[in-house]
């Protein structure tokens, strides 16, 4: 029985909280995971350190600069990524229902409702602090503030202005500097230059290894499965600075290079995130000869990080995300990547509850149409399988492919 299967069983019999906080759990499963993927082993390590309190725990939002967390000697516990993992294990609905029972509105982002439901069920580790970013989600900081209040711990927010300017960059840089200083007092630990050097080197090692995956992805035919790429959004952002990042992507590249790429009839670019629960979208696309040759979340640039100017570097990394700064910047990024990867069209997964993505979807579609790029908008949810309509999605995808 796998670790995920065991958690599901423990959730059903009501003993999951005790199970996750027991040292015996990790002692038992540790030798069994030696043959598992590095991604699985990294997730196991994060869970062990967080639930056993081996290090101070920081609940983080997806795009919060993880390098700061690692430099402070903390364990990042990315709640939105945890929500994705619970959905992939088939456990998200019970947490969504728990949050809804406590009057959290069903139109709130399901990523955050799962986090809230897990907190209400006593299934989250005790955090030392909660760290979040106002970008890209306009509702996430309220959710994270709520969870910080629930646990009685401080909430540190980086407010990211949508307007890109030197003043905005300096404003974000100063906030990072202040948060670092306040966390140093809280943890009674100062970040040294050597800490920045080590963490930034690991972050660069990871992004360099990721560029090797991208090289395989843009080939004709593409050598990288689309769902595999998007499954690594969390690794790229929430665990930047972890020593395992570079190893994970180098190992994956080595495995892909030993496989024969499948024939492709269509090359498409994916916008926003994707459904984490078990679904048949990718199998269906593959059966139709579709290669997903990129997505906007994992194709953002990763600027160099200077340990002599850590706060300035992290502010620049935040602003390298094409989702910040207005729809025009997002559009330009999409156009650049579609042309670079010779994609014939675009699929936009419109996640319910995500105002900034779904709100601009039809404006994007029109601008892409004017640029000669067909776009299919699929409405659904990334976390809640109750919102998934397989036959309807298949019909719409088939119609889109006929247009291509």
C-alpha angles and dihedrals in degrees: 000000000000125000089251093050090050092051090051091052092047090049090055094050093044098244100104096108093054090043094053093048097048118103088210090065092061094040090054097046099038097082091041091060097057091099095043124100120279088245090059092046091049090052089049091050092050091049092048095049092045101044095040092046094235090149136012107281124226119194103213139187118234100262099035106123102262091194089075090053093051093044088057091052094247132138112240113224104187105202096197091052090047087054089054091051093050090050092051088052091052095248104109100094095065091053092046090052091049091054092046091051087059091054099261103150118251089226091065114103109282091222088065096039090057090052090050092047091051090051092050090050091051093243100125124089118246108269126215091208141350117233124190145161126223088222136109097004120054093203103041097086091057090052092048092047088052092051092047089054090048091056095036094237131127121272118215116196128189105208108210116197113221090220109088113221141125088261092054091048091051090047092055092043091054091049091053090050092050093047091049090051094048092047090050088057092045093049095035089229129114122215109237128204088251089058092055091045093053097044095044090049090053091047091051091047089055096048091046089053089047090056087062089058090050090053089058092043096057095049121110106266095027114238096201126080111234097225090052092056095049091047087067097059089102094049092051095051112018096043101037104141096032113127091230097060098085092043092052094056096039090052091048092049091051091053093047092050089059093056129082110241114240120245113264132208099177133030114205135178120220124222127207120349131317140233111281097194121085109289140152100231097105095043089049093049090048091050088057093051095256122153118194100216098185148332133223097243097058097035097066114118120254109216121211116275118224115204088203089061104028100158093046090049094050092047089053090049091053091052092048087077110103091215091073121079108035139303093287092066092047090049093050091051092050093048091050094050095043091054094041091054096039092237117176095208149349135248117203115199103207105206112206112243093026102113099178094052103037093038092064099035098100093042088053091048092055093048091048090049089054088053090052096254116129114221131199118199115205117192117212145102130275096214110020112076089191087076095055118108107183100184094046092050092047091052092050093047092050091051091049093050090051088057090053 
